[in-house]
Amino acid sequence: MTGDVATLLHTGPFHRALRAAVAARGLTLDRLRVRLGARGVPVGLSTLSDWQHGRSRPSSPLAVEALSEILRLPPGALAALLQIPADPLPRTGLAERDGALAELLDALPGSRRVDLEVLSRQDKVCVDAQRRSSSLWQRTCVRASRDGVDRYVVRHFGDTDGSSPVAELVALENCRVGRVLRHPRAPVLVAELLFGQALHVGDTWIFETLTRDRSPEISTVHAYGFRHAVAQYLLEVRFHPSALPVSCYSFVQAGLAAERRRTGELALSSHHAVHLMAADMTGGLLGIGWRW
């Protein structure tokens, strides 16, 4: 099983995991149809195509079990993805019109402007010996959708209850920190990252930041909210050797206040880390949670 297939079996959605698994086995849809038929599960080519492209989903447990066997997938992996609604995330954007975040964005002119396309985003969270998310390293590649773009606005939610400073944002590469707004009653931060030059439409830009969280709260989750489409997203959580979680899992959320839906279990590596990768995300939140 390839890394892409393994990741999609954790993050979903079902149709993309199925399509990747079929490609990894080197099967055509017709050959897959024949093998399903040999197991007493007749399925038409058009139905298989619909399953691969998210137009419909299998309703028969026998069909899902047969697919898993033919594609050599872990038992129950495909079935678990069918427990998640076909479209658990909104198709576009993340609501930012209410609450503490909205108040900060309203105070920062232009903060909601959509003039940069996020091509890739990498997040690395370090959880320290006190079980706190002490640092967040981020690397982002963007492309300008208009002339004159010279900044990116970040949003950050801390673990604190709001009674202490939420975080310290440090510019590492190809940017510097501009205006920073902190909410007086909530652990929310909004800040400008200034590129130091204006981009032309179509130009790409890569920048890195480090966020140090000074919250004393024990951490149990990290998530990224997709305000707009992101072509590729990678999230890694690394734990201190003396503070390892009992279990880790991936999840999705339709919105900031929506119910969290688990999408799979994540195994801690020998380097005390877990990760997940997703592509073509258009809304909602994707994250990793853990239990102490």
C-alpha positions as CSV (number, residue, x, y, z in Angstrom):
1,M,0.0,0.0,0.0
2,T,1.5,3.4,-1.0
3,G,1.8,6.4,1.2
4,D,-0.9,8.3,-0.7
5,V,-3.4,5.5,-0.3
6,A,-2.6,5.1,3.4
7,T,-3.1,8.8,4.0
8,L,-6.4,8.9,2.1
9,L,-7.6,6.0,4.1
10,H,-7.2,8.2,7.1
11,T,-8.4,11.5,5.7
12,G,-10.9,10.5,3.0
13,P,-13.0,11.2,1.2
14,F,-14.1,7.7,0.1
15,H,-14.0,8.2,-3.6
16,R,-10.4,9.6,-3.6
17,A,-9.2,6.8,-1.4
18,L,-10.8,4.3,-3.8
19,R,-9.4,5.9,-6.9
20,A,-5.9,6.0,-5.4
21,A,-6.1,2.3,-4.3
22,V,-7.3,1.2,-7.8
23,A,-4.4,3.1,-9.4
24,A,-1.9,1.7,-6.9
25,R,-3.0,-1.9,-7.9
26,G,-2.7,-1.1,-11.6
27,L,-6.2,-2.2,-12.3
28,T,-8.6,-0.9,-15.0
29,L,-12.2,-0.5,-14.0
30,D,-13.1,-3.3,-16.3
31,R,-10.6,-5.7,-14.6
32,L,-12.0,-4.5,-11.2
33,R,-15.5,-5.2,-12.4
34,V,-14.5,-8.8,-13.5
35,R,-12.9,-9.5,-10.1
36,L,-15.9,-8.2,-8.2
37,G,-18.1,-10.4,-10.3
38,A,-15.9,-13.5,-9.6
39,R,-16.7,-12.8,-5.9
40,G,-20.4,-12.7,-6.5
41,V,-20.7,-8.9,-6.5
42,P,-21.8,-7.8,-9.9
43,V,-21.2,-4.1,-10.4
44,G,-21.4,-2.1,-13.7
45,L,-18.6,0.0,-15.1
46,S,-20.7,3.2,-14.8
47,T,-21.3,2.5,-11.2
48,L,-17.6,1.9,-10.5
49,S,-16.9,5.2,-12.3
50,D,-19.5,7.0,-10.1
51,W,-17.9,5.5,-7.0
52,Q,-14.4,6.8,-8.0
53,H,-15.6,10.3,-8.7
54,G,-17.9,10.8,-5.8
55,R,-21.2,10.8,-7.7
56,S,-22.5,7.9,-5.7
57,R,-21.3,5.4,-3.0
58,P,-21.6,1.7,-2.5
59,S,-24.5,0.7,-0.2
60,S,-23.7,-3.0,0.0
61,P,-21.3,-4.1,2.8
62,L,-20.4,-7.1,0.6
63,A,-19.2,-4.8,-2.2
64,V,-17.1,-2.8,0.1
65,E,-15.5,-5.9,1.6
66,A,-14.8,-7.3,-1.8
67,L,-13.2,-4.0,-2.9
68,S,-10.9,-4.1,0.2
69,E,-9.8,-7.7,-0.6
70,I,-9.1,-7.0,-4.2
71,L,-7.3,-3.8,-3.6
72,R,-5.4,-5.4,-0.6
73,L,-6.5,-2.7,1.9
74,P,-6.7,-3.1,5.7
75,P,-10.0,-4.7,6.7
76,G,-12.6,-2.1,7.5
77,A,-10.6,0.9,6.1
78,L,-13.0,1.6,3.2
79,A,-16.1,0.9,5.3
80,A,-14.9,3.4,7.9
81,L,-14.8,6.2,5.3
82,L,-18.4,5.5,4.5
83,Q,-19.3,6.4,8.0
84,I,-18.3,10.0,7.2
85,P,-20.9,12.0,5.3
86,A,-20.2,12.3,1.6
87,D,-19.5,16.0,1.9
88,P,-18.5,16.6,5.6
89,L,-16.8,19.9,4.7
90,P,-18.3,23.0,3.1
91,R,-17.3,23.3,-0.6
92,T,-15.9,26.8,-0.2
93,G,-14.5,28.8,2.6
94,L,-14.6,29.0,6.3
95,A,-17.1,31.3,8.0
96,E,-15.4,34.2,9.7
97,R,-18.3,36.6,10.2
98,D,-19.0,35.9,13.9
99,G,-17.1,35.8,17.2
100,A,-13.7,37.0,18.4
101,L,-12.0,36.3,15.0
102,A,-14.5,38.4,13.2
103,E,-13.9,41.3,15.6
104,L,-10.2,41.2,14.9
105,L,-10.6,40.9,11.1
106,D,-13.0,43.8,11.1
107,A,-10.3,45.9,12.8
108,L,-7.7,45.1,10.1
109,P,-8.7,46.6,6.7
110,G,-8.3,44.2,3.8
111,S,-7.9,41.1,6.0
112,R,-10.6,39.2,4.2
113,R,-9.4,40.0,0.7
114,V,-8.9,37.0,-1.5
115,D,-5.8,37.8,-3.5
116,L,-3.5,34.9,-2.8
117,E,-4.0,31.3,-3.8
118,V,-2.4,28.8,-1.3
119,L,-0.5,26.2,-3.3
120,S,0.9,24.3,-0.4
121,R,1.0,24.6,3.4
122,Q,3.1,22.6,5.9
123,D,2.5,22.7,9.6
124,K,4.7,21.1,12.3
125,V,3.5,21.2,15.8
126,C,5.9,20.4,18.7
127,V,4.3,19.2,21.9
128,D,6.7,19.6,24.9
129,A,7.4,17.5,28.0
130,Q,4.6,19.4,29.8
131,R,2.1,18.2,27.1
132,R,1.7,21.7,25.7
133,S,1.8,22.7,22.0
134,S,4.8,24.9,22.5
135,S,5.6,25.8,18.9
136,L,4.1,25.7,15.5
137,W,6.4,25.9,12.4
138,Q,4.7,26.8,9.2
139,R,5.8,27.0,5.5
140,T,3.4,28.4,2.9
141,C,3.6,28.7,-0.8
142,V,1.2,31.2,-2.4
143,R,0.4,32.6,-5.8
144,A,-0.8,36.1,-6.5
145,S,-4.2,36.4,-8.2
146,R,-3.7,40.2,-8.8
147,D,-0.9,42.7,-9.1
148,G,0.4,44.5,-6.0
149,V,-0.1,41.8,-3.4
150,D,2.5,42.3,-0.7
151,R,1.2,40.6,2.5
152,Y,-0.6,37.6,4.0
153,V,-2.9,37.7,7.0
154,V,-2.6,34.8,9.5
155,R,-5.1,33.6,12.0
156,H,-4.1,31.8,15.2
157,F,-6.2,30.2,17.9
158,G,-4.3,29.3,21.1
159,D,-5.1,26.8,23.9
160,T,-5.3,29.4,26.7
161,D,-8.6,30.7,28.2
162,G,-7.8,34.2,27.1
163,S,-6.4,35.4,30.4
164,S,-2.8,35.3,29.1
165,P,-1.1,36.3,25.8
166,V,-2.1,33.8,23.2
167,A,1.2,33.4,21.2
168,E,4.3,35.1,19.8
169,L,4.6,35.1,16.0
170,V,8.1,35.1,14.6
171,A,9.0,35.6,10.9
172,L,11.7,33.2,9.7
173,E,12.0,33.4,6.0
174,N,10.9,35.8,3.2
175,C,8.6,37.9,5.4
176,R,8.4,40.2,8.5
177,V,5.6,40.7,11.0
178,G,3.4,43.7,10.4
179,R,0.3,44.7,12.5
180,V,-0.6,42.2,15.2
181,L,-4.1,42.2,16.8
182,R,-5.0,40.1,19.9
183,H,-8.4,39.7,21.3
184,P,-8.8,40.9,24.9
185,R,-11.1,38.0,25.9
186,A,-10.3,35.1,23.7
187,P,-7.1,33.2,22.6
188,V,-7.2,34.6,19.1
189,L,-4.5,36.4,17.1
190,V,-4.6,38.0,13.7
191,A,-1.4,39.3,12.1
192,E,0.1,40.6,8.8
193,L,3.1,39.0,7.2
194,L,4.7,41.5,4.9
195,F,6.7,40.2,1.9
196,G,8.8,43.3,1.5
197,Q,7.9,43.5,-2.2
198,A,4.8,43.5,-4.4
199,L,3.9,40.5,-6.4
200,H,2.6,40.5,-9.9
201,V,-0.3,38.3,-10.9
202,G,0.9,34.7,-11.2
203,D,4.0,35.2,-9.1
204,T,4.6,32.7,-6.4
205,W,6.1,33.3,-2.9
206,I,7.3,31.1,-0.1
207,F,7.5,32.2,3.5
208,E,8.1,30.6,6.9
209,T,7.0,31.5,10.4
210,L,7.3,30.1,13.9
211,T,4.5,30.6,16.5
212,R,5.5,30.1,20.1
213,D,2.5,29.4,22.4
214,R,2.9,30.4,26.0
215,S,-0.3,28.9,27.2
216,P,-0.1,26.7,30.3
217,E,-2.9,24.5,29.0
218,I,-2.4,20.8,28.1
219,S,-2.9,20.4,24.4
220,T,-5.1,17.7,22.8
221,V,-5.6,18.9,19.3
222,H,-4.3,20.9,16.3
223,A,-6.3,21.9,13.3
224,Y,-6.0,24.1,10.2
225,G,-9.0,26.0,8.8
226,F,-9.3,26.2,5.0
227,R,-10.6,29.7,4.3
228,H,-10.0,29.1,0.5
229,A,-8.8,26.2,-1.7
230,V,-5.4,24.7,-0.7
231,A,-3.8,22.4,-3.3
232,Q,-1.7,20.5,-0.7
233,Y,-1.7,20.4,3.1
234,L,0.7,18.5,5.4
235,L,0.3,18.4,9.1
236,E,2.9,16.8,11.5
237,V,2.7,16.6,15.3
238,R,5.8,15.7,17.2
239,F,5.8,14.7,20.8
240,H,8.5,14.9,23.5
241,P,9.9,11.4,24.3
242,S,8.8,11.8,27.9
243,A,5.2,12.8,27.1
244,L,3.7,10.4,24.5
245,P,0.0,10.2,23.9
246,V,-2.1,7.0,24.3
247,S,-3.6,7.4,20.9
248,C,-3.9,9.8,18.0
249,Y,-6.5,10.3,15.3
250,S,-7.4,12.5,12.3
251,F,-10.6,14.5,12.0
252,V,-12.6,16.9,10.0
253,Q,-14.9,19.8,11.0
254,A,-17.4,21.6,8.8
255,G,-16.8,24.9,10.7
256,L,-15.2,26.5,13.7
257,A,-18.1,25.6,16.0
258,A,-19.2,22.4,14.2
259,E,-19.0,18.8,15.5
260,R,-15.7,17.1,15.1
261,R,-15.8,13.9,13.0
262,R,-13.1,11.3,13.3
263,T,-11.7,10.0,10.0
264,G,-9.1,7.5,11.2
265,E,-6.5,6.4,13.8
266,L,-2.9,7.5,13.4
267,A,0.0,5.4,14.6
268,L,2.9,7.1,16.4
269,S,6.2,6.6,14.6
270,S,9.5,5.6,16.2
271,H,10.4,9.3,16.0
272,H,7.4,10.1,18.3
273,A,5.4,11.8,15.5
274,V,2.2,11.4,13.5
275,H,1.2,13.2,10.3
276,L,-1.5,13.5,7.7
277,M,-1.6,14.9,4.1
278,A,-4.6,16.2,2.2
279,A,-5.0,17.7,-1.3
280,D,-7.5,20.0,-2.9
281,M,-9.2,21.1,0.3
282,T,-11.8,23.8,-0.2
283,G,-13.3,24.5,3.2
284,G,-13.8,23.4,6.8
285,L,-11.1,22.2,9.2
286,L,-8.7,19.3,9.1
287,G,-6.7,18.2,12.1
288,I,-5.0,15.7,14.4
289,G,-6.2,15.0,17.9
290,W,-4.6,12.9,20.7
291,R,-5.5,11.4,24.1
292,W,-3.3,11.4,27.1
